[in-house]
Amino acid sequence: MSILEIINSGANVSLTITANDLLEVINCAVTSTRKEMEQLAINDKTEAYLTADEASEMLGVSKVTLWRWSKRGYLMPTEVGGLRKYRKSEIKERFLNGSITNNQNN
């Protein structure tokens, strides 16, 4: 059984490990972290940003509602090139599941 299998099993054991075992775990952690960071970079490069007009049209709300949501921390714009833009992925994630309620529109 490898160290990773023991770790993944959740067993509460004390281990004596060799240098090679330690190197295996470190390499696995580094590889896993690198893959996660690469995926984040890819996702960020493909992210679409919407203007306030585009976001309000997509959501069917006024720009004043977007401003209120921003003040409440409900839907925060991001600075892109000195302009305030809304992440399309966040809008889809937050609103496609029908999470808009009347008190968020006020």
ABEGO torsion letter per residue (X at the ends): XBAAAAAAAGBBBBBBBBAAAAAAAAAAAAAAAAAAAAAAAAAAAABBBBBAAAAAAAAGBBAAAAAAAAAAGABBBBBBGGBBBBBAAAAAAAAAAGABBAAAAX
